Amino acid sequence: MKGTWSPTVALSLSILALAAITTPSAAVTYVVKPDSTGDFPTIQDAVEAAADGDEIVLADGVYRGYGNRNIDYLGRAITVRSMSGNPDLCAIDLEWTYCECIVFQSGETEASVLEGVSVLRSDDGVICVFCKFPGAIHIAGASPTIRNVTVSECSGDGIYVDGGAPVLEDCSIVNNYGTGLSLMSASATITGGVIAANSSSRSHGGGMFLSGSDATIENCDIRRNSAYFAGGPHRGGGIFIGRGAPVIRNSVIAENWATHEGGGIYAASGASGPEIVGCTIASNEAATGGGIYVRGDYHGAPGVAVLERTILWGNCASVEGREAYVAAAFTAEFQCSDVDSAGVAGPGSVVWVADNLFTDPLLCEPADCPLVPSIDGVYSLRKGSPALNAPNCGLIGALGVGCLVSVEASSWARIKAQYR
């Protein structure tokens, strides 16, 4: 009957009212501009106003000043990204004088995203030493997603991770006055990145420094990094591994330099050492172990490094082990790899498991390591390379055919494009 009120109607209305109260609000997009005319004057102001699921979109330009150079995500599951998606057009300038950085320190997850920007420090002639946090991007006990971000020209580490499991996708960490990427007891995943021309300030690990970290590194280009900046000994020009069992796949590790040990990779690991699969390690230089130096961990535990479908060729050492040096109580296992075995030295054990090649892989145009970094090498394979379709192995190394006879000059853009 019209106008009749019933318990059923009352219950239905109560449910609808409750649903209206508990339904989450729609995600909001805020726009921030370098001239402070956007929805908020600074990036940090926008972060503090944002709720989980919101986006902060940065118009192209250079962001400077307080609130733009000291950004803390505050545990929020938000995305901060450039409007253009091009990090060359959207830069966050941390400014050398203030030594501040982008911080993830409140348990952020993969839903906390930084994307499509450059993070840099402009040179005003002041080199900062006493920073609140190490790393231009500092991650502590958090697992954010850093995607298509360039970190360059920073003093100290480019990205510093202390615990957590962050994801880095298609990032460029280049030309920093410290280690490019440091991982302390972290389980990071790094894919499709360029880590290049960084100089370690701690004497170990120019490109990457790993301590107790079981990271996964895949489809990366790690080159022209150096470990020489501070007092010696200097180890791990490209990658320094101190404990942990990282997996390195389908990556080029080339043209790196350490004055003492491990031009390309220095691995001091325990029983479960690094696993290197489908990589090209070439044109690296050190006094001992030009390509890779492997040893047991610093507590004396023996260990093993596994190299599978990997090219280890054309590295240099002024003392011994131009390709690899295997220290006592350590084992290096090679399977389906192409290695200049005459360049493998050291008192440790070398095990040739099966299906290895010992012939020139015919890299397109590798750099002559004493000339590094005067030229960019090309580490794809020539047509007819024995590493292209090796019996029982398939492709050996990180890259397939990239040249016939002549090659084109290389560039950072071209290098990065190989991993798209």
GUZA-795225 format. One record per residue (C-alpha): x, y, z; residue in one letter; residue number from 1. Coordinates in steps of 0.02 Angstrom, whole numbers, plus 50000, padded with zeros to 5 digits. Example, Ala and Ser with C-alpha at 12.3 -4.5 7.8 and 13.67 -1.06 7.14 Angstrom:
50615, 49775, 50390, A, 1
50684, 49947, 50357, S, 2
***
This chain:
50000, 50000, 50000, M, 1
50064, 50173, 49955, K, 2
50150, 50260, 50100, G, 3
50164, 50102, 50206, T, 4
50324, 50088, 50310, W, 5
50391, 49915, 50345, S, 6
50542, 49839, 50436, P, 7
50603, 49771, 50268, T, 8
50607, 49945, 50192, V, 9
50695, 50014, 50345, A, 10
50827, 49877, 50337, L, 11
50858, 49910, 50151, S, 12
50881, 50095, 50180, L, 13
51002, 50060, 50323, S, 14
51108, 49947, 50211, I, 15
51113, 50080, 50075, L, 16
51165, 50212, 50201, A, 17
51301, 50100, 50271, L, 18
51366, 50063, 50095, A, 19
51376, 50249, 50058, A, 20
51478, 50276, 50215, I, 21
51600, 50131, 50187, T, 22
51626, 50144, 49999, T, 23
51802, 50214, 49971, P, 24
51814, 50380, 49881, S, 25
51879, 50384, 49704, A, 26
52065, 50412, 49677, A, 27
52115, 50593, 49650, V, 28
52245, 50663, 49530, T, 29
52340, 50818, 49584, Y, 30
52446, 50922, 49465, V, 31
52603, 51007, 49528, V, 32
52701, 51134, 49424, K, 33
52879, 51199, 49443, P, 34
52816, 51379, 49462, D, 35
52702, 51328, 49609, S, 36
52541, 51367, 49514, T, 37
52472, 51190, 49518, G, 38
52353, 51111, 49643, D, 39
52490, 51124, 49774, F, 40
52646, 51233, 49778, P, 41
52768, 51089, 49805, T, 42
52780, 50902, 49781, I, 43
52788, 50871, 49969, Q, 44
52631, 50974, 49997, D, 45
52541, 50862, 49873, A, 46
52607, 50704, 49955, V, 47
52544, 50758, 50125, E, 48
52370, 50793, 50054, A, 49
52361, 50631, 49953, A, 50
52275, 50470, 50006, A, 51
52314, 50292, 49953, D, 52
52280, 50269, 49768, G, 53
52301, 50452, 49722, D, 54
52419, 50516, 49586, E, 55
52531, 50668, 49588, I, 56
52571, 50721, 49410, V, 57
52720, 50835, 49383, L, 58
52718, 50957, 49237, A, 59
52881, 50962, 49141, D, 60
53018, 51074, 49207, G, 61
53144, 51079, 49350, V, 62
53082, 51069, 49530, Y, 63
53187, 51160, 49658, R, 64
53172, 51229, 49833, G, 65
53109, 51167, 50000, Y, 66
52967, 51043, 49977, G, 67
53035, 50987, 49809, N, 68
53206, 50928, 49864, R, 69
53159, 50837, 50026, N, 70
53017, 50721, 49977, I, 71
52957, 50588, 50100, D, 72
52818, 50470, 50043, Y, 73
52759, 50451, 50224, L, 74
52701, 50272, 50193, G, 75
52571, 50324, 50065, R, 76
52526, 50207, 49921, A, 77
52530, 50346, 49792, I, 78
52609, 50376, 49622, T, 79
52719, 50527, 49586, V, 80
52752, 50535, 49399, R, 81
52795, 50658, 49262, S, 82
52657, 50716, 49147, M, 83
52760, 50678, 48992, S, 84
52833, 50513, 49050, G, 85
53003, 50576, 48994, N, 86
53134, 50594, 49132, P, 87
53237, 50709, 49021, D, 88
53098, 50838, 49030, L, 89
53052, 50828, 49214, C, 90
53188, 50846, 49346, A, 91
53191, 50852, 49535, I, 92
53345, 50952, 49584, D, 93
53403, 50903, 49758, L, 94
53530, 51045, 49759, E, 95
53703, 51010, 49824, W, 96
53699, 51134, 49967, T, 97
53554, 51054, 50058, Y, 98
53600, 50871, 50029, C, 99
53420, 50811, 50040, E, 100
53342, 50666, 49950, C, 101
53185, 50568, 49907, I, 102
53143, 50453, 50053, V, 103
53045, 50292, 50072, F, 104
53058, 50244, 50256, Q, 105
52883, 50204, 50318, S, 106
52852, 50028, 50252, G, 107
52799, 50082, 50078, E, 108
52750, 49941, 49960, T, 109
52755, 49918, 49772, E, 110
52601, 50031, 49765, A, 111
52713, 50179, 49810, S, 112
52779, 50230, 49640, V, 113
52905, 50357, 49574, L, 114
52902, 50363, 49384, E, 115
52967, 50459, 49234, G, 116
53076, 50589, 49320, V, 117
53259, 50635, 49338, S, 118
53337, 50654, 49509, V, 119
53495, 50758, 49510, L, 120
53599, 50881, 49607, R, 121
53648, 51040, 49517, S, 122
53826, 51098, 49542, D, 123
53836, 51260, 49639, D, 124
54015, 51224, 49688, G, 125
53973, 51151, 49859, V, 126
54001, 50965, 49885, I, 127
53891, 50901, 50026, C, 128
53970, 50778, 50146, V, 129
53856, 50764, 50298, F, 130
53689, 50710, 50226, C, 131
53542, 50657, 50332, K, 132
53519, 50501, 50225, F, 133
53638, 50412, 50106, P, 134
53579, 50406, 49926, G, 135
53488, 50530, 49817, A, 136
53345, 50406, 49831, I, 137
53347, 50327, 50004, H, 138
53246, 50170, 50040, I, 139
53243, 50097, 50217, A, 140
53139, 49944, 50257, G, 141
53022, 49984, 50113, A, 142
52978, 49908, 49944, S, 143
52926, 50046, 49824, P, 144
52925, 50041, 49634, T, 145
53050, 50155, 49547, I, 146
53014, 50157, 49361, R, 147
53097, 50248, 49214, N, 148
53193, 50362, 49333, V, 149
53364, 50439, 49300, T, 150
53480, 50475, 49446, V, 151
53634, 50574, 49400, S, 152
53767, 50698, 49456, E, 153
53739, 50658, 49641, C, 154
53870, 50650, 49776, S, 155
53866, 50489, 49875, G, 156
53762, 50343, 49814, D, 157
53634, 50364, 49677, G, 158
53508, 50246, 49760, I, 159
53535, 50173, 49934, Y, 160
53428, 50029, 49997, V, 161
53435, 49967, 50177, D, 162
53315, 49820, 50191, G, 163
53153, 49793, 50098, G, 164
53121, 49729, 49922, A, 165
53105, 49877, 49803, P, 166
53077, 49856, 49616, V, 167
53181, 49960, 49495, L, 168
53123, 49955, 49315, E, 169
53210, 50038, 49166, D, 170
53309, 50159, 49274, C, 171
53469, 50249, 49227, S, 172
53594, 50277, 49368, I, 173
53737, 50371, 49288, V, 174
53879, 50491, 49325, N, 175
53864, 50491, 49514, N, 176
54009, 50530, 49630, Y, 177
53980, 50373, 49730, G, 178
53914, 50197, 49705, T, 179
53770, 50193, 49581, G, 180
53660, 50072, 49680, L, 181
53692, 50006, 49856, S, 182
53591, 49862, 49927, L, 183
53608, 49821, 50112, M, 184
53516, 49663, 50166, S, 185
53388, 49697, 50030, A, 186
53299, 49584, 49906, S, 187
53284, 49707, 49763, A, 188
53231, 49669, 49585, T, 189
53321, 49772, 49452, I, 190
53268, 49753, 49271, T, 191
53309, 49843, 49109, G, 192
53425, 49973, 49186, G, 193
53585, 50064, 49142, V, 194
53711, 50085, 49283, I, 195
53857, 50178, 49211, A, 196
54002, 50297, 49245, A, 197
53984, 50297, 49435, N, 198
54137, 50310, 49549, S, 199
54132, 50227, 49719, S, 200
54168, 50336, 49869, S, 201
54189, 50184, 49982, R, 202
54324, 50101, 49873, S, 203
54214, 49948, 49838, H, 204
54079, 49933, 49707, G, 205
54077, 50072, 49579, G, 206
53917, 50021, 49492, G, 207
53834, 49915, 49626, M, 208
53875, 49871, 49807, F, 209
53783, 49721, 49879, L, 210
53799, 49667, 50060, S, 211
53694, 49520, 50118, G, 212
53574, 49550, 49975, S, 213
53491, 49417, 49868, D, 214
53449, 49533, 49726, A, 215
53389, 49489, 49552, T, 216
53475, 49590, 49415, I, 217
53409, 49564, 49240, E, 218
53430, 49644, 49067, N, 219
53547, 49778, 49135, C, 220
53695, 49869, 49060, D, 221
53831, 49895, 49191, I, 222
53982, 49984, 49120, R, 223
54115, 50117, 49144, R, 224
54101, 50112, 49333, N, 225
54256, 50123, 49442, S, 226
54313, 50077, 49616, A, 227
54460, 50189, 49655, Y, 228
54395, 50346, 49739, F, 229
54447, 50320, 49921, A, 230
54592, 50227, 50003, G, 231
54627, 50051, 49944, G, 232
54612, 49910, 49915, P, 233
54484, 49942, 49779, H, 234
54369, 49800, 49727, R, 235
54223, 49771, 49612, G, 236
54224, 49907, 49480, G, 237
54058, 49851, 49408, G, 238
53981, 49750, 49551, I, 239
54042, 49713, 49727, F, 240
53957, 49566, 49814, I, 241
53990, 49543, 49999, G, 242
53885, 49395, 50058, R, 243
53716, 49355, 49985, G, 244
53669, 49256, 49831, A, 245
53616, 49375, 49693, P, 246
53558, 49314, 49524, V, 247
53624, 49412, 49374, I, 248
53540, 49372, 49207, R, 249
53554, 49431, 49028, N, 250
53661, 49581, 49072, S, 251
53815, 49664, 48997, V, 252
53954, 49700, 49122, I, 253
54089, 49791, 49026, A, 254
54221, 49928, 49034, E, 255
54224, 49934, 49224, N, 256
54384, 49961, 49322, W, 257
54453, 49923, 49496, A, 258
54632, 49960, 49543, T, 259
54650, 49798, 49642, H, 260
54527, 49653, 49621, E, 261
54375, 49616, 49515, G, 262
54361, 49740, 49374, G, 263
54191, 49678, 49320, G, 264
54131, 49582, 49474, I, 265
54205, 49550, 49646, Y, 266
54111, 49413, 49738, A, 267
54148, 49373, 49920, A, 268
54007, 49252, 49956, S, 269
53972, 49102, 50064, G, 270
53913, 48929, 50014, A, 271
53773, 49001, 49908, S, 272
53866, 49123, 49797, G, 273
53812, 49224, 49646, P, 274
53726, 49145, 49497, E, 275
53772, 49227, 49332, I, 276
53666, 49171, 49185, V, 277
53666, 49231, 49005, G, 278
53784, 49377, 49034, C, 279
53926, 49457, 48938, T, 280
54077, 49507, 49045, I, 281
54205, 49594, 48937, A, 282
54332, 49736, 48929, S, 283
54344, 49755, 49118, N, 284
54510, 49786, 49204, E, 285
54591, 49758, 49374, A, 286
54761, 49707, 49441, A, 287
54691, 49534, 49483, T, 288
54534, 49458, 49412, G, 289
54495, 49577, 49271, G, 290
54327, 49502, 49228, G, 291
54279, 49423, 49395, I, 292
54365, 49389, 49561, Y, 293
54282, 49258, 49672, V, 294
54324, 49210, 49850, R, 295
54244, 49142, 50007, G, 296
54158, 49262, 50124, D, 297
54253, 49370, 50247, Y, 298
54221, 49247, 50388, H, 299
54317, 49112, 50297, G, 300
54171, 49009, 50236, A, 301
54199, 48922, 50069, P, 302
54084, 48962, 49925, G, 303
54038, 48935, 49745, V, 304
53997, 49047, 49598, A, 305
53899, 48978, 49450, V, 306
53920, 49048, 49275, L, 307
53801, 48980, 49144, E, 308
53782, 49033, 48961, R, 309
53901, 49176, 48998, T, 310
54037, 49255, 48891, I, 311
54197, 49294, 48988, L, 312
54317, 49363, 48860, W, 313
54432, 49510, 48825, G, 314
54458, 49570, 49003, N, 315
54625, 49632, 49070, C, 316
54732, 49607, 49225, A, 317
54904, 49679, 49258, S, 318
54949, 49542, 49384, V, 319
54850, 49382, 49349, E, 320
54681, 49312, 49303, G, 321
54632, 49428, 49163, R, 322
54465, 49338, 49143, E, 323
54440, 49265, 49317, A, 324
54534, 49239, 49478, Y, 325
54470, 49102, 49594, V, 326
54534, 49117, 49772, A, 327
54569, 48971, 49889, A, 328
54418, 48881, 49964, A, 329
54308, 48943, 49823, F, 330
54239, 48856, 49670, T, 331
54190, 48930, 49504, A, 332
54076, 48820, 49398, E, 333
54059, 48851, 49211, F, 334
53923, 48776, 49103, Q, 335
53877, 48821, 48924, C, 336
53995, 48970, 48937, S, 337
54123, 49044, 48818, D, 338
54282, 49077, 48917, V, 339
54461, 49119, 48876, D, 340
54524, 48982, 48991, S, 341
54704, 49041, 48978, A, 342
54650, 49195, 49075, G, 343
54580, 49097, 49225, V, 344
54697, 49090, 49375, A, 345
54704, 49065, 49563, G, 346
54719, 48923, 49690, P, 347
54532, 48888, 49700, G, 348
54436, 48756, 49604, S, 349
54374, 48781, 49426, V, 350
54243, 48656, 49367, V, 351
54201, 48646, 49182, W, 352
54031, 48564, 49203, V, 353
53979, 48538, 49021, A, 354
53965, 48612, 48846, D, 355
54086, 48757, 48868, N, 356
54171, 48846, 48724, L, 357
54349, 48911, 48726, F, 358
54349, 49013, 48566, T, 359
54330, 49196, 48521, D, 360
54143, 49238, 48534, P, 361
54163, 49373, 48399, L, 362
54090, 49520, 48492, L, 363
54045, 49659, 48372, C, 364
54164, 49793, 48432, E, 365
54225, 49767, 48610, P, 366
54325, 49908, 48686, A, 367
54510, 49878, 48715, D, 368
54508, 49883, 48905, C, 369
54667, 49989, 48923, P, 370
54577, 50121, 48818, L, 371
54418, 50121, 48923, V, 372
54327, 50237, 48940, P, 373
54384, 50327, 48783, S, 374
54264, 50229, 48671, I, 375
54098, 50139, 48689, D, 376
54110, 49954, 48647, G, 377
53974, 49855, 48560, V, 378
53945, 49685, 48643, Y, 379
53817, 49603, 48531, S, 380
53880, 49462, 48419, L, 381
53939, 49456, 48240, R, 382
53851, 49345, 48118, K, 383
53937, 49175, 48127, G, 384
53983, 49189, 48310, S, 385
54002, 49018, 48394, P, 386
53902, 49087, 48540, A, 387
53744, 49115, 48437, L, 388
53680, 48938, 48434, N, 389
53799, 48830, 48533, A, 390
53759, 48643, 48541, P, 391
53653, 48599, 48693, N, 392
53659, 48781, 48749, C, 393
53580, 48899, 48622, G, 394
53630, 49082, 48641, L, 395
53780, 49116, 48752, I, 396
53797, 49293, 48818, G, 397
53674, 49436, 48842, A, 398
53646, 49491, 48663, L, 399
53615, 49412, 48494, G, 400
53673, 49470, 48322, V, 401
53707, 49656, 48317, G, 402
53823, 49678, 48170, C, 403
53884, 49596, 48010, L, 404
54052, 49676, 47969, V, 405
54040, 49860, 48009, S, 406
53959, 49934, 48164, V, 407
53884, 50102, 48207, E, 408
53945, 50214, 48346, A, 409
53864, 50177, 48512, S, 410
53773, 50294, 48630, S, 411
53685, 50281, 48799, W, 412
53517, 50290, 48712, A, 413
53565, 50149, 48595, R, 414
53632, 50044, 48738, I, 415
53472, 50064, 48839, K, 416
53365, 50027, 48686, A, 417
53443, 49854, 48673, Q, 418
53346, 49802, 48828, Y, 419
53174, 49870, 48783, R, 420
***
